[in-house]
Amino acid sequence: MAGPSQGHHKGSPGYRRMLAALACAGVATFAQLYSLQGLLPLVSRELGVTAAQASLTISVATAGLALAVLPWSFVSDRRGRVRTMGLAVILATVFGLLVPAAPNFEVLLLLRGLEGAALGGIPALAIAYLTEEVQPRSAAAAAGAYVAGTTLGGLFGRLLAGPVADLAGWRMGTLAVSLCAAVAAAGFLLLAPKPRGFVPSSGEGFGAVLGKLVPQMRSKPLLALYAQAFLLMGSFVSVYNYLGFRLEAPPYLFPAWAVALLFLAYLSGTVSARLVAGLAVRWGRRTVLLASTGAMTTGLALTLASPVAVILAGLVLFTAGFFGAHSIASGWTGALATSGRAQAASLYNLSYYAGSSVVGWSAGLLFQHFGWGAMAGALAVLAALAAVAAAMLLPGAEPREVPGTETSEGSPAEPRAEPGPQP
């Protein structure tokens, strides 16, 4: 059996197929996961639920994903990455196609939870798959293709759902996204090369796997990074969950397609995620992480203004700050884990999506009872708590290498973006 060193090299047919397959997997996953986010006001009106209740359609999906990450990894250690990812993407597509047919809110939540749990099999396994199948010097570019697919998939799903929902309702909006995700899922199944570097697990039990998480939970610096994931991602999702409610109400009266365009602010995150890598080399990761959190808070403050232009400028700054902080924190997790890096990354994923679920829902209670200002104030407090945890528990001195600048064999490589979860 070939190991990673005998894997696909950059430019080979197998390598190109793997890049295309991972991009398809990213689109299929994140287009579906957040397709309802820009449609929450429409869901709220049609099903007669509050803003916080409508946001549960996002929260239960991300909670399902968070809870399923470790079980999917456990299954793939025995059944193989491609087979497991194929099963996950098929199940997610089936549940996604059933979502528009949900007869009531309760069934909608059940289907979204199952859809999220199925989708958990993709981010949990994609990076492990490419690490096993691609030569180390080519793994960074392959990871970049997957990250690009996740980012573009999430943006595509939101931008497609809004205009379709304006014309035909939220059900047709989500159906359009699910049909596109089904095409992407088929692309993954057809394109993914047969595994050559996978070695089945030796058979250690699930309890032994969970036991590997204990050292990560005892590390104060890692706990600080998990706090960043929970608090900052929770704040980020909350803003995007409820800003549409604010802007579709008087005096703004945004239609669904205009609310969908808000997600173009994600492009500022594409820029900031790349920018912070260079800044961290010069100023240190903790400094850049704190500065990014400060940018989030400043952007959040700007959204308190009344003029739409100021609100949008604040959203762009808030988004850029979040992606900068997330890029630093997700990459730093692997550097601080002296052992069990896979488990450390899994806990970061779990914290990230748990924040999306818990904070993303509970912030809606503040919004619907006390308004945007109260919710923004509470989110600013969460960002401040994240900053305090970073300042107190994360090391200020930098190691000799910055995460993402080594190959798996430890030799210098081109700096790369860390493949963390994508909102």
N, C-alpha and C positions, 0 to 999 in steps of 0.2 A: 504494500500500500504506500502510495506516495505521500510524503509529508509536505508541509508548507513550502519547504525549500525547493521542491520539485513542482510547485504550483504554477498557475498561469502567470505569464509575464506580460508586462505592459505592451499593448499592441497586438497580442496574439488573438486569434478568433475566440478562444475560450474566455479571455480577459474581457473582450468587448461584449460578449454575451452576458457575462456576469455583471458588468456595469449597467447594461440595459435592464437586466432582470432586477437588480437592486433598486434602480430608479423606479421601475414599475411597482415594486413592493412598497416603496416609500409613498408613491402617489395613492395606491390602493388603500394604504393604512390611514394616512392623515387627511386625505380628502373626506373620508367617511367620518372620522372621529370628530371633527369640528364643523361639519357641514351645517349643523343647526344653529351655530353660534350667532350668525347674523340674522337668523329668522326667529329668534326668541319672542320679539313682540307679536309676530303673527301667530306663533304657537299659543302664546298667552291669551290672545283674543279669541281664537277659534275654539280652544279647549276650555276656556273659562277658568284659567289658573292665574296665580299671581306671578310677578317677575321672578321671585325666588324659586317658586315651584317650576316655572318654565326652565330655569337654569339647571334644574336637576337632570334635564336631558343631556347636558354636557357633563355634569358631575358624576352621574352613575356610569357613564361610558368611560371616563378617565379612572374612576374607582375600579371598574372591572379590569381595565388594562393594568393598573397598579398591582392588583391582587393576583393577576394571572402571570406576571413577568417571571417569577421564580418557578411556578409549576411548569410553564412552557419550557423553560431552560432545562428542567429536570427530565422532561419527556424527550427533548432533543438529544440529550446526552446518551440516550439509549436507542432512539429511532432514527437519528440523523437530522441534520439541519434542514436540508431541502424538503424532505418528506414532512417534517413537522411544520415548517413555514408554509408549505403548500396546503396542508390541512387547515392551518390557521386562516390563511387568506380566503380559502373557499368558504369556511364557516362564517367569516366576517362578511363576505359578500352576500351570502344567503340571508343573514340577519339584516344587513343593510337594505336589501330589496324588500324585506317584510316591514321595515319601519314605516314607510308611507301608508301602509294598509292598517296600521294600528287603530282599532275602533275607539279607544279611549286613552286617557292619559296614563293610567296604570299599566296597560299593555305596552304603551310607547316606552315607558321607563324600563320595563322588563326586557324588551327587545334591544334597547340601547345598552343596557348593562351586559347582555350577552354579546352584543356586537363589540363592545369595548374589551371584554374578556378574550374574545377570539383575536382581536387586533393585537393583544399583548404578545402574541407569538411572533410578531415581526420585529419590533425594536429589540426584543430580548435575544434574538438569534442572528440578526443580519450581520452584525460586526464579527461575531464568532465565526460565521460562515465564510466571510471573505478572508479572515485571518488564516483559516485553515486551507483555503483554496488558492490564494494569491501569493506570489513571491513577496517576501518582506519589503523589498524596495518599491514594490508597486502597490502595497496595501493602502497607503495614504490616499492615492488617487481614487481607489475603489471605494474607500470610506467616504470620500468627498462626493462621489456620485450618489451614494445612498442618502447622505445629508441633504444634497440638493434636491433629491426626489421628495424627501419628507417636507422640506420647506415649500417647494413649489406645489406639492400635493395639498398641503394645508391651505395655501393661498388660493389655489385653483378651486377647491371645494367651496370655499366661502364666496368667491367671486361669481361662480356659476350659479349657486343656489339662489342668490339674491334676485337677479333679474328674472329668472324663471319663476320664482315665488311671486314676484310682482304681477306677473301675467296670469299664473295659474294656481297660486296658493303654495303654502309651505310643503305640502305633501309632494307635489310635482317637483318642487325645487330639490328636495332630498332624493327623490327618485332619479332625477337627472344626474346627480352626483354619484349615486349608487351604481347606475348603469355605466358611467365612465370608470368607476372603480372596478367594476366587473371586467371591463376590457383590460385595465391595467393588471388585474389579478391573472387573467388569462395570459397576458404577456409574460408575467413572471414564471408561470408554470411551463410555458413553451421555451423560454429563453434560458432559464437557470441551468448551468452545466451540471452534469452528474458529479457528485462529490468524489474527490480523490484523496483528500487529506483528513477525512473524518475518522477518528478512532473511537469506537463505542466505549461508554463508561465501564469501569471495572465492576460496577454493581453496588457501590456504596449506597446505603439507604438515604431516604429523604431527610431523616433526622441528622445524619452525618453532614449532609449538604447545608442544612440550616445551622449546624454547629460552626461552620466556617464563617458565619456572620458575626459571631460573638466578638472576635478581636476588633472588627470594624466599629462595633457599638461601644467599645471601651476607649476609643481614640477621640479625645476632645477636639482636635482639629477636624477630623472627619465628621464628627457630630455638628460642628459649626458649618461645614459645607452642606450637610443634609438640611440644616436650618435655612440656609440660603435657598436651597431648592424648594422647600415647603413654603416659606414665607413670601419669597419673591415671585414664584410661579403662581401662588394663590392670588397675590395682588394683581399680577399681570392678567390672568384670566378674568378676574372680577371686573376690571376696567372694560375689557372687550365684551363681556357678557351683558353689561348694563348700560354702556354708553349709547347703544342703539335705542334703548327705551327712552333715554333722555332726549335724543335728537329726533325721534319720530313723534314726540309730543310737542304741543305748542310751546314756544313760538317757532320752533324749527321745522317741524312737519316733514322730516326726511322720509322719502319712500324707501322700500326695502332695497332697491338697487343702489341707492345712495349710501345706505348703511353698510352694504357689502363693500363699497369702495373704501371705507375706513380701514379695511385690512391691507390696503396698499402701504400703510405705514410700516408693515412688516419689512419692507425693503430697506428701511433705515437700519433694521436689525442685521440685515445681511452685511451692510457696510461696517457697523460697529463691531460685529463679531470678528471680522478680520482685523480691524484697526487695533483692538485691545491686545492682540498677540504681540505686536511690535511695541506697544506702550508698556506691556508687562516686562519685557526684556529690559527696558530702560528704567522704569520706576518701581518695579516689583508688583507681584500679583495682588498682594493685599491692598496696596495703594490704589491700583486700578479697579479692583473689586469695589472698594469703598466709593471711589469716584463715580463708578457706574450706578451704584445704588443712589448716590446723591443726584445723579441725572434723572433717575426714575422719579425721585421725590419732587424735584423741580418741575418735571413735566406734569406730574400729577397735580401740583399746585396750579399750573397754568390752565388745566381743564376746569377749574372753578370759575373762570371768567365767563362772561356772556357771549362775546363775539365768537362766531363759528371759527374764524381764522385763528384766533388765539387757542381755542380748544383743540383744533387740528394740529397746531404747532406743538402744543403740550403733549398730544398723543404721539407724535413723531419722536420727541425727545424721550418720553417715557419708554417707548418701545426700543429705541436705540440703547437706552440705559439698561433695560432688562436683558437684552440679548448680549450686551457686553458682560454683564455680571454672570449670566448663565454660562457663557463661553469660558470665562475664567474658572468658575466654580466646578464645572463638569470636568474640565481638563486637570484641575488641581487634585481632584479626587483620586485619580490613578497615581499621581506623583506621591501623594501622602500615604497611600496604602503600601506598607512594606511587604505585605503578603496578602493573598486573596484579592487581587485587583478586580477580578470578575464580580466577586461578592460585594466589594465596595461600590462598583458601578451599579449593581442591581439595587442596592440600598439608596443610592442617589436617585435612580429612576423611580423607586417606590415613593420616596419623599416628594419628588417633583410632581407626580400625578396625584398623590394624596393631597398636596396643597391645592392643586387645581380643583379637586373634588370638594374638599371641606371648606376652604376659604371661598372658592368660587360660588358655593351655594349660600353660605352664611352671610356673606357681604350683601347678598340680595335682600335679606331681612332688614338690614340697615337702610338700604336704598329705598325700599317700598314704604317704610315707616317714617324715615327722617330725611330722605332726599340724597342727592348726589354729594353735597358738601359733607354730610356726616359719614357717608361711606368712604369718600376720599380721605377724610381725616383718619379713619380707622386703618385704612391701607397704608397711610404714611407712618402710623405707629408700627405696623408690621415691618415695614422697610427699615425703620429705625432699630427695631429689635434685631433684625438681620445684621445691620451694620455693627451693633454692639457685640454680637456674637463673633463676627469676623474680626473686629478690632482686639477683642480679648483673648480669643482662642486660636486664631490662625497665626502662624509664624511670620515675622516681618522679614527675616533673613531669607534670601533666595538660595535654592540649591544651584549647582553649577549648570544644570540643564533646565530648560523650560519644558513643561509637558508638551508632547506633540512634536519634539525636535529630535527624537530618537526613533530608530527602527526597532523592531522586536528583538533584534540581535544586539542593540545597544550602540550601534554605530551612528554617527551624525547623519541627519537627513534634512530635507527641506522642511521648514516649519509648516504645520498643517493645522486646520481647525479640528478640534476634538469632536468625535461623533457622539454627541449627547442627544437626549430626547428633544424633540421639536414640538412646540405648541401649535 
